[in-house]
Amino acid sequence: MQKYPYNKDKQQAFQAAQQGYENAQSLYETIVSDSASYGHQLKHLKNEVNEAYQQIENALEVASEKQRAQLERFQRDLKQIVSEVNME
């Protein structure tokens, strides 16, 4: 029997959210707006962002105070990506 399953779940949820955020951030940085596959890349980015949002929401349910601050920063950064992509 595990001693701290709640803390372990908290860490796993945070790591999943962080990974989702990093995936979306990385994809955003590689998109080139004048590329022939921009539309496809944009669709892929939106999927990644949506998945990251969901992972962040899940992680926020069990996050520690420190994790919560980081997760909220991830959310703000993702919102910035969405607004920049929607302006183009």
Biopython code that builds the backbone (N, CA, C, O; Angstrom):
import numpy as np
from Bio.PDB.StructureBuilder import StructureBuilder

atoms = [
    (1, "MET", "N", (0.838, -1.199, 0.000)),
    (1, "MET", "CA", (0.000, 0.000, 0.000)),
    (1, "MET", "C", (0.875, 1.253, 0.000)),
    (1, "MET", "O", (1.847, 1.350, 0.750)),
    (2, "GLN", "N", (0.514, 2.199, -0.848)),
    (2, "GLN", "CA", (1.290, 3.429, -0.934)),
    (2, "GLN", "C", (0.979, 4.338, 0.246)),
    (2, "GLN", "O", (-0.155, 4.420, 0.717)),
    (3, "LYS", "N", (2.020, 5.014, 0.705)),
    (3, "LYS", "CA", (1.857, 5.911, 1.851)),
    (3, "LYS", "C", (1.128, 7.203, 1.480)),
    (3, "LYS", "O", (0.239, 7.641, 2.210)),
    (4, "TYR", "N", (1.490, 7.805, 0.370)),
    (4, "TYR", "CA", (0.964, 9.128, 0.008)),
    (4, "TYR", "C", (0.368, 9.134, -1.393)),
    (4, "TYR", "O", (0.861, 9.848, -2.266)),
    (5, "PRO", "N", (-0.677, 8.359, -1.623)),
    (5, "PRO", "CA", (-1.245, 8.344, -2.987)),
    (5, "PRO", "C", (-1.761, 9.715, -3.421)),
    (5, "PRO", "O", (-1.681, 10.068, -4.597)),
    (6, "TYR", "N", (-2.289, 10.487, -2.468)),
    (6, "TYR", "CA", (-2.821, 11.811, -2.815)),
    (6, "TYR", "C", (-1.707, 12.709, -3.332)),
    (6, "TYR", "O", (-1.870, 13.373, -4.356)),
    (7, "ASN", "N", (-0.579, 12.734, -2.634)),
    (7, "ASN", "CA", (0.553, 13.559, -3.085)),
    (7, "ASN", "C", (1.095, 13.059, -4.409)),
    (7, "ASN", "O", (1.476, 13.854, -5.268)),
    (8, "LYS", "N", (1.131, 11.759, -4.579)),
    (8, "LYS", "CA", (1.615, 11.201, -5.839)),
    (8, "LYS", "C", (0.676, 11.608, -6.982)),
    (8, "LYS", "O", (1.136, 12.006, -8.052)),
    (9, "ASP", "N", (-0.629, 11.507, -6.754)),
    (9, "ASP", "CA", (-1.596, 11.914, -7.775)),
    (9, "ASP", "C", (-1.443, 13.391, -8.100)),
    (9, "ASP", "O", (-1.528, 13.801, -9.258)),
    (10, "LYS", "N", (-1.218, 14.172, -7.074)),
    (10, "LYS", "CA", (-1.037, 15.612, -7.233)),
    (10, "LYS", "C", (0.160, 15.882, -8.148)),
    (10, "LYS", "O", (0.086, 16.702, -9.063)),
    (11, "GLN", "N", (1.255, 15.182, -7.884)),
    (11, "GLN", "CA", (2.471, 15.360, -8.686)),
    (11, "GLN", "C", (2.254, 14.879, -10.120)),
    (11, "GLN", "O", (2.681, 15.533, -11.072)),
    (12, "GLN", "N", (1.596, 13.746, -10.269)),
    (12, "GLN", "CA", (1.341, 13.214, -11.616)),
    (12, "GLN", "C", (0.430, 14.142, -12.413)),
    (12, "GLN", "O", (0.645, 14.363, -13.605)),
    (13, "ALA", "N", (-0.582, 14.678, -11.750)),
    (13, "ALA", "CA", (-1.498, 15.607, -12.419)),
    (13, "ALA", "C", (-0.751, 16.861, -12.846)),
    (13, "ALA", "O", (-0.952, 17.370, -13.949)),
    (14, "PHE", "N", (0.108, 17.353, -11.969)),
    (14, "PHE", "CA", (0.890, 18.544, -12.292)),
    (14, "PHE", "C", (1.819, 18.266, -13.466)),
    (14, "PHE", "O", (1.929, 19.081, -14.382)),
    (15, "GLN", "N", (2.487, 17.113, -13.439)),
    (15, "GLN", "CA", (3.422, 16.780, -14.517)),
    (15, "GLN", "C", (2.706, 16.623, -15.854)),
    (15, "GLN", "O", (3.233, 17.026, -16.891)),
    (16, "ALA", "N", (1.508, 16.041, -15.836)),
    (16, "ALA", "CA", (0.729, 15.902, -17.071)),
    (16, "ALA", "C", (0.354, 17.284, -17.607)),
    (16, "ALA", "O", (0.435, 17.534, -18.810)),
    (17, "ALA", "N", (-0.053, 18.170, -16.711)),
    (17, "ALA", "CA", (-0.409, 19.533, -17.123)),
    (17, "ALA", "C", (0.801, 20.265, -17.672)),
    (17, "ALA", "O", (0.712, 20.955, -18.687)),
    (18, "GLN", "N", (1.936, 20.110, -16.996)),
    (18, "GLN", "CA", (3.155, 20.774, -17.445)),
    (18, "GLN", "C", (3.564, 20.253, -18.816)),
    (18, "GLN", "O", (3.960, 21.033, -19.683)),
    (19, "GLN", "N", (3.473, 18.942, -19.020)),
    (19, "GLN", "CA", (3.827, 18.348, -20.311)),
    (19, "GLN", "C", (2.898, 18.845, -21.407)),
    (19, "GLN", "O", (3.347, 19.175, -22.504)),
    (20, "GLY", "N", (1.607, 18.900, -21.113)),
    (20, "GLY", "CA", (0.642, 19.397, -22.095)),
    (20, "GLY", "C", (0.918, 20.839, -22.468)),
    (20, "GLY", "O", (0.860, 21.220, -23.638)),
    (21, "TYR", "N", (1.219, 21.632, -21.455)),
    (21, "TYR", "CA", (1.557, 23.045, -21.686)),
    (21, "TYR", "C", (2.807, 23.153, -22.562)),
    (21, "TYR", "O", (2.828, 23.918, -23.526)),
    (22, "GLU", "N", (3.843, 22.388, -22.226)),
    (22, "GLU", "CA", (5.095, 22.447, -22.989)),
    (22, "GLU", "C", (4.896, 21.978, -24.425)),
    (22, "GLU", "O", (5.499, 22.529, -25.346)),
    (23, "ASN", "N", (4.058, 20.966, -24.622)),
    (23, "ASN", "CA", (3.766, 20.500, -25.982)),
    (23, "ASN", "C", (3.115, 21.602, -26.803)),
    (23, "ASN", "O", (3.495, 21.841, -27.949)),
    (24, "ALA", "N", (2.136, 22.268, -26.212)),
    (24, "ALA", "CA", (1.434, 23.347, -26.915)),
    (24, "ALA", "C", (2.384, 24.506, -27.191)),
    (24, "ALA", "O", (2.382, 25.067, -28.287)),
    (25, "GLN", "N", (3.186, 24.862, -26.209)),
    (25, "GLN", "CA", (4.148, 25.968, -26.347)),
    (25, "GLN", "C", (5.148, 25.657, -27.463)),
    (25, "GLN", "O", (5.442, 26.513, -28.298)),
    (26, "SER", "N", (5.659, 24.447, -27.470)),
    (26, "SER", "CA", (6.642, 24.030, -28.471)),
    (26, "SER", "C", (6.045, 24.062, -29.882)),
    (26, "SER", "O", (6.671, 24.541, -30.828)),
    (27, "LEU", "N", (4.838, 23.549, -29.997)),
    (27, "LEU", "CA", (4.178, 23.540, -31.300)),
    (27, "LEU", "C", (3.933, 24.967, -31.790)),
    (27, "LEU", "O", (4.129, 25.271, -32.966)),
    (28, "TYR", "N", (3.502, 25.836, -30.874)),
    (28, "TYR", "CA", (3.271, 27.240, -31.230)),
    (28, "TYR", "C", (4.543, 27.877, -31.774)),
    (28, "TYR", "O", (4.507, 28.612, -32.761)),
    (29, "GLU", "N", (5.654, 27.591, -31.133)),
    (29, "GLU", "CA", (6.925, 28.195, -31.549)),
    (29, "GLU", "C", (7.396, 27.687, -32.910)),
    (29, "GLU", "O", (8.173, 28.365, -33.582)),
    (30, "THR", "N", (6.940, 26.508, -33.324)),
    (30, "THR", "CA", (7.388, 25.961, -34.607)),
    (30, "THR", "C", (6.484, 26.350, -35.767)),
    (30, "THR", "O", (6.862, 26.170, -36.925)),
    (31, "ILE", "N", (5.311, 26.873, -35.487)),
    (31, "ILE", "CA", (4.397, 27.244, -36.575)),
    (31, "ILE", "C", (4.930, 28.469, -37.324)),
    (31, "ILE", "O", (5.325, 29.473, -36.731)),
    (32, "VAL", "N", (4.922, 28.342, -38.618)),
    (32, "VAL", "CA", (5.312, 29.468, -39.472)),
    (32, "VAL", "C", (4.065, 29.878, -40.249)),
    (32, "VAL", "O", (3.486, 29.076, -40.982)),
    (33, "SER", "N", (3.660, 31.138, -40.080)),
    (33, "SER", "CA", (2.365, 31.552, -40.624)),
    (33, "SER", "C", (2.283, 31.547, -42.144)),
    (33, "SER", "O", (1.183, 31.482, -42.693)),
    (34, "ASP", "N", (3.405, 31.613, -42.834)),
    (34, "ASP", "CA", (3.322, 31.617, -44.300)),
    (34, "ASP", "C", (3.608, 30.236, -44.896)),
    (34, "ASP", "O", (3.742, 30.098, -46.112)),
    (35, "SER", "N", (3.701, 29.229, -44.046)),
    (35, "SER", "CA", (3.987, 27.886, -44.536)),
    (35, "SER", "C", (2.740, 27.281, -45.186)),
    (35, "SER", "O", (1.611, 27.634, -44.844)),
    (36, "ALA", "N", (2.964, 26.379, -46.110)),
    (36, "ALA", "CA", (1.857, 25.751, -46.840)),
    (36, "ALA", "C", (0.964, 24.937, -45.908)),
    (36, "ALA", "O", (-0.229, 24.785, -46.169)),
    (37, "SER", "N", (1.531, 24.417, -44.832)),
    (37, "SER", "CA", (0.755, 23.571, -43.919)),
    (37, "SER", "C", (0.291, 24.331, -42.676)),
    (37, "SER", "O", (-0.027, 23.727, -41.652)),
    (38, "TYR", "N", (0.254, 25.657, -42.777)),
    (38, "TYR", "CA", (-0.123, 26.474, -41.621)),
    (38, "TYR", "C", (-1.491, 26.087, -41.058)),
    (38, "TYR", "O", (-1.652, 25.961, -39.844)),
    (39, "GLY", "N", (-2.469, 25.900, -41.935)),
    (39, "GLY", "CA", (-3.820, 25.543, -41.487)),
    (39, "GLY", "C", (-3.829, 24.249, -40.701)),
    (39, "GLY", "O", (-4.478, 24.142, -39.660)),
    (40, "HIS", "N", (-3.101, 23.266, -41.211)),
    (40, "HIS", "CA", (-3.008, 21.979, -40.522)),
    (40, "HIS", "C", (-2.294, 22.140, -39.184)),
    (40, "HIS", "O", (-2.723, 21.584, -38.173)),
    (41, "GLN", "N", (-1.213, 22.898, -39.182)),
    (41, "GLN", "CA", (-0.459, 23.129, -37.948)),
    (41, "GLN", "C", (-1.308, 23.867, -36.916)),
    (41, "GLN", "O", (-1.250, 23.573, -35.722)),
    (42, "LEU", "N", (-2.092, 24.822, -37.389)),
    (42, "LEU", "CA", (-2.947, 25.604, -36.504)),
    (42, "LEU", "C", (-3.995, 24.702, -35.846)),
    (42, "LEU", "O", (-4.264, 24.826, -34.651)),
    (43, "LYS", "N", (-4.576, 23.808, -36.621)),
    (43, "LYS", "CA", (-5.564, 22.875, -36.087)),
    (43, "LYS", "C", (-4.915, 21.981, -35.020)),
    (43, "LYS", "O", (-5.493, 21.735, -33.962)),
    (44, "HIS", "N", (-3.725, 21.513, -35.319)),
    (44, "HIS", "CA", (-2.980, 20.672, -34.380)),
    (44, "HIS", "C", (-2.678, 21.463, -33.100)),
    (44, "HIS", "O", (-2.810, 20.937, -31.994)),
    (45, "LEU", "N", (-2.280, 22.707, -33.254)),
    (45, "LEU", "CA", (-1.989, 23.566, -32.103)),
    (45, "LEU", "C", (-3.238, 23.734, -31.236)),
    (45, "LEU", "O", (-3.161, 23.640, -30.011)),
    (46, "LYS", "N", (-4.381, 23.982, -31.866)),
    (46, "LYS", "CA", (-5.623, 24.164, -31.102)),
    (46, "LYS", "C", (-5.959, 22.908, -30.312)),
    (46, "LYS", "O", (-6.410, 22.991, -29.169)),
    (47, "ASN", "N", (-5.743, 21.752, -30.912)),
    (47, "ASN", "CA", (-5.976, 20.494, -30.196)),
    (47, "ASN", "C", (-5.042, 20.366, -29.002)),
    (47, "ASN", "O", (-5.462, 19.972, -27.914)),
    (48, "GLU", "N", (-3.772, 20.702, -29.211)),
    (48, "GLU", "CA", (-2.786, 20.630, -28.122)),
    (48, "GLU", "C", (-3.142, 21.590, -26.986)),
    (48, "GLU", "O", (-3.054, 21.242, -25.809)),
    (49, "VAL", "N", (-3.545, 22.800, -27.364)),
    (49, "VAL", "CA", (-3.914, 23.801, -26.361)),
    (49, "VAL", "C", (-5.129, 23.326, -25.566)),
    (49, "VAL", "O", (-5.155, 23.437, -24.340)),
    (50, "ASN", "N", (-6.135, 22.798, -26.265)),
    (50, "ASN", "CA", (-7.331, 22.300, -25.572)),
    (50, "ASN", "C", (-6.990, 21.161, -24.621)),
    (50, "ASN", "O", (-7.502, 21.102, -23.503)),
    (51, "GLU", "N", (-6.132, 20.269, -25.065)),
    (51, "GLU", "CA", (-5.709, 19.161, -24.216)),
    (51, "GLU", "C", (-4.936, 19.680, -23.000)),
    (51, "GLU", "O", (-5.131, 19.206, -21.881)),
    (52, "ALA", "N", (-4.070, 20.645, -23.231)),
    (52, "ALA", "CA", (-3.303, 21.230, -22.128)),
    (52, "ALA", "C", (-4.226, 21.909, -21.122)),
    (52, "ALA", "O", (-4.039, 21.773, -19.913)),
    (53, "TYR", "N", (-5.228, 22.644, -21.623)),
    (53, "TYR", "CA", (-6.200, 23.287, -20.726)),
    (53, "TYR", "C", (-6.870, 22.244, -19.833)),
    (53, "TYR", "O", (-7.012, 22.439, -18.625)),
    (54, "GLN", "N", (-7.279, 21.129, -20.451)),
    (54, "GLN", "CA", (-7.967, 20.076, -19.699)),
    (54, "GLN", "C", (-7.049, 19.489, -18.627)),
    (54, "GLN", "O", (-7.474, 19.268, -17.493)),
    (55, "GLN", "N", (-5.795, 19.239, -18.988)),
    (55, "GLN", "CA", (-4.834, 18.688, -18.030)),
    (55, "GLN", "C", (-4.586, 19.680, -16.891)),
    (55, "GLN", "O", (-4.444, 19.285, -15.733)),
    (56, "ILE", "N", (-4.535, 20.952, -17.228)),
    (56, "ILE", "CA", (-4.329, 21.980, -16.202)),
    (56, "ILE", "C", (-5.533, 22.026, -15.266)),
    (56, "ILE", "O", (-5.375, 22.092, -14.047)),
    (57, "GLU", "N", (-6.738, 21.991, -15.841)),
    (57, "GLU", "CA", (-7.951, 21.998, -15.010)),
    (57, "GLU", "C", (-7.954, 20.808, -14.057)),
    (57, "GLU", "O", (-8.265, 20.957, -12.875)),
    (58, "ASN", "N", (-7.609, 19.630, -14.567)),
    (58, "ASN", "CA", (-7.553, 18.431, -13.719)),
    (58, "ASN", "C", (-6.529, 18.603, -12.605)),
    (58, "ASN", "O", (-6.795, 18.257, -11.454)),
    (59, "ALA", "N", (-5.367, 19.133, -12.942)),
    (59, "ALA", "CA", (-4.298, 19.303, -11.965)),
    (59, "ALA", "C", (-4.670, 20.343, -10.907)),
    (59, "ALA", "O", (-4.306, 20.200, -9.740)),
    (60, "LEU", "N", (-5.393, 21.386, -11.311)),
    (60, "LEU", "CA", (-5.789, 22.425, -10.361)),
    (60, "LEU", "C", (-6.683, 21.880, -9.249)),
    (60, "LEU", "O", (-6.704, 22.424, -8.145)),
    (61, "GLU", "N", (-7.419, 20.810, -9.538)),
    (61, "GLU", "CA", (-8.309, 20.223, -8.539)),
    (61, "GLU", "C", (-7.545, 19.650, -7.348)),
    (61, "GLU", "O", (-8.078, 19.579, -6.240)),
    (62, "VAL", "N", (-6.299, 19.242, -7.576)),
    (62, "VAL", "CA", (-5.524, 18.599, -6.502)),
    (62, "VAL", "C", (-4.197, 19.305, -6.221)),
    (62, "VAL", "O", (-3.384, 18.809, -5.441)),
    (63, "ALA", "N", (-3.977, 20.456, -6.851)),
    (63, "ALA", "CA", (-2.667, 21.118, -6.793)),
    (63, "ALA", "C", (-2.341, 21.686, -5.414)),
    (63, "ALA", "O", (-3.217, 22.114, -4.662)),
    (64, "SER", "N", (-1.051, 21.671, -5.121)),
    (64, "SER", "CA", (-0.555, 22.378, -3.939)),
    (64, "SER", "C", (-0.537, 23.870, -4.262)),
    (64, "SER", "O", (-0.752, 24.265, -5.408)),
    (65, "GLU", "N", (-0.283, 24.684, -3.266)),
    (65, "GLU", "CA", (-0.236, 26.146, -3.454)),
    (65, "GLU", "C", (0.802, 26.530, -4.515)),
    (65, "GLU", "O", (0.532, 27.346, -5.396)),
    (66, "LYS", "N", (1.980, 25.936, -4.414)),
    (66, "LYS", "CA", (3.069, 26.238, -5.357)),
    (66, "LYS", "C", (2.704, 25.782, -6.770)),
    (66, "LYS", "O", (2.914, 26.508, -7.741)),
    (67, "GLN", "N", (2.156, 24.572, -6.869)),
    (67, "GLN", "CA", (1.753, 24.057, -8.176)),
    (67, "GLN", "C", (0.647, 24.916, -8.782)),
    (67, "GLN", "O", (0.641, 25.172, -9.986)),
    (68, "ARG", "N", (-0.278, 25.354, -7.948)),
    (68, "ARG", "CA", (-1.404, 26.173, -8.423)),
    (68, "ARG", "C", (-0.903, 27.442, -9.115)),
    (68, "ARG", "O", (-1.398, 27.809, -10.180)),
    (69, "ALA", "N", (0.071, 28.102, -8.509)),
    (69, "ALA", "CA", (0.622, 29.331, -9.103)),
    (69, "ALA", "C", (1.229, 29.038, -10.476)),
    (69, "ALA", "O", (1.041, 29.804, -11.421)),
    (70, "GLN", "N", (1.947, 27.938, -10.576)),
    (70, "GLN", "CA", (2.571, 27.551, -11.849)),
    (70, "GLN", "C", (1.501, 27.188, -12.881)),
    (70, "GLN", "O", (1.594, 27.583, -14.043)),
    (71, "LEU", "N", (0.504, 26.448, -12.460)),
    (71, "LEU", "CA", (-0.573, 26.054, -13.373)),
    (71, "LEU", "C", (-1.337, 27.271, -13.887)),
    (71, "LEU", "O", (-1.721, 27.320, -15.055)),
    (72, "GLU", "N", (-1.553, 28.244, -13.019)),
    (72, "GLU", "CA", (-2.242, 29.462, -13.442)),
    (72, "GLU", "C", (-1.398, 30.254, -14.433)),
    (72, "GLU", "O", (-1.933, 30.905, -15.330)),
    (73, "ARG", "N", (-0.071, 30.197, -14.270)),
    (73, "ARG", "CA", (0.813, 30.846, -15.246)),
    (73, "ARG", "C", (0.716, 30.127, -16.589)),
    (73, "ARG", "O", (0.690, 30.769, -17.639)),
    (74, "PHE", "N", (0.662, 28.788, -16.556)),
    (74, "PHE", "CA", (0.490, 28.019, -17.792)),
    (74, "PHE", "C", (-0.792, 28.461, -18.497)),
    (74, "PHE", "O", (-0.798, 28.662, -19.711)),
    (75, "GLN", "N", (-1.874, 28.613, -17.737)),
    (75, "GLN", "CA", (-3.143, 29.040, -18.328)),
    (75, "GLN", "C", (-3.015, 30.405, -18.992)),
    (75, "GLN", "O", (-3.493, 30.605, -20.108)),
    (76, "ARG", "N", (-2.369, 31.343, -18.302)),
    (76, "ARG", "CA", (-2.195, 32.687, -18.873)),
    (76, "ARG", "C", (-1.383, 32.624, -20.164)),
    (76, "ARG", "O", (-1.726, 33.280, -21.147)),
    (77, "ASP", "N", (-0.310, 31.840, -20.161)),
    (77, "ASP", "CA", (0.520, 31.713, -21.362)),
    (77, "ASP", "C", (-0.273, 31.094, -22.514)),
    (77, "ASP", "O", (-0.148, 31.531, -23.658)),
    (78, "LEU", "N", (-1.078, 30.089, -22.220)),
    (78, "LEU", "CA", (-1.887, 29.463, -23.265)),
    (78, "LEU", "C", (-2.913, 30.450, -23.819)),
    (78, "LEU", "O", (-3.156, 30.480, -25.025)),
    (79, "LYS", "N", (-3.511, 31.251, -22.950)),
    (79, "LYS", "CA", (-4.464, 32.264, -23.412)),
    (79, "LYS", "C", (-3.775, 33.259, -24.335)),
    (79, "LYS", "O", (-4.365, 33.718, -25.313)),
    (80, "GLN", "N", (-2.530, 33.591, -24.022)),
    (80, "GLN", "CA", (-1.745, 34.501, -24.864)),
    (80, "GLN", "C", (-1.516, 33.877, -26.242)),
    (80, "GLN", "O", (-1.653, 34.554, -27.261)),
    (81, "ILE", "N", (-1.172, 32.610, -26.272)),
    (81, "ILE", "CA", (-0.976, 31.900, -27.541)),
    (81, "ILE", "C", (-2.264, 31.952, -28.359)),
    (81, "ILE", "O", (-2.244, 32.281, -29.545)),
    (82, "VAL", "N", (-3.377, 31.626, -27.716)),
    (82, "VAL", "CA", (-4.667, 31.621, -28.410)),
    (82, "VAL", "C", (-4.983, 32.992, -28.978)),
    (82, "VAL", "O", (-5.414, 33.101, -30.126)),
    (83, "SER", "N", (-4.777, 34.040, -28.193)),
    (83, "SER", "CA", (-5.090, 35.385, -28.689)),
    (83, "SER", "C", (-4.165, 35.788, -29.829)),
    (83, "SER", "O", (-4.611, 36.446, -30.769)),
    (84, "GLU", "N", (-2.897, 35.415, -29.774)),
    (84, "GLU", "CA", (-1.967, 35.763, -30.853)),
    (84, "GLU", "C", (-2.311, 35.012, -32.142)),
    (84, "GLU", "O", (-2.261, 35.584, -33.230)),
    (85, "VAL", "N", (-2.653, 33.755, -32.017)),
    (85, "VAL", "CA", (-3.007, 32.946, -33.186)),
    (85, "VAL", "C", (-4.317, 33.451, -33.797)),
    (85, "VAL", "O", (-4.453, 33.489, -35.020)),
    (86, "ASN", "N", (-5.266, 33.834, -32.968)),
    (86, "ASN", "CA", (-6.560, 34.320, -33.462)),
    (86, "ASN", "C", (-6.443, 35.678, -34.126)),
    (86, "ASN", "O", (-7.313, 36.048, -34.916)),
    (87, "MET", "N", (-5.383, 36.437, -33.828)),
    (87, "MET", "CA", (-5.210, 37.757, -34.439)),
    (87, "MET", "C", (-4.631, 37.667, -35.840)),
    (87, "MET", "O", (-4.775, 38.601, -36.630)),
    (88, "GLU", "N", (-3.982, 36.565, -36.157)),
    (88, "GLU", "CA", (-3.327, 36.456, -37.471)),
    (88, "GLU", "C", (-4.330, 36.163, -38.570)),
    (88, "GLU", "O", (-3.951, 36.040, -39.735)),
]
sb = StructureBuilder()
sb.init_structure("model")
sb.init_model(0)
sb.init_chain("A")
sb.init_seg("    ")
for serial, (resi, resn, name, xyz) in enumerate(atoms, 1):
    if name == "N":
        sb.init_residue(resn, " ", resi, " ")
    sb.init_atom(name, np.array(xyz, "f"), 0.0, 1.0, " ", f" {name:<3s}", serial, name[0])
structure = sb.get_structure()
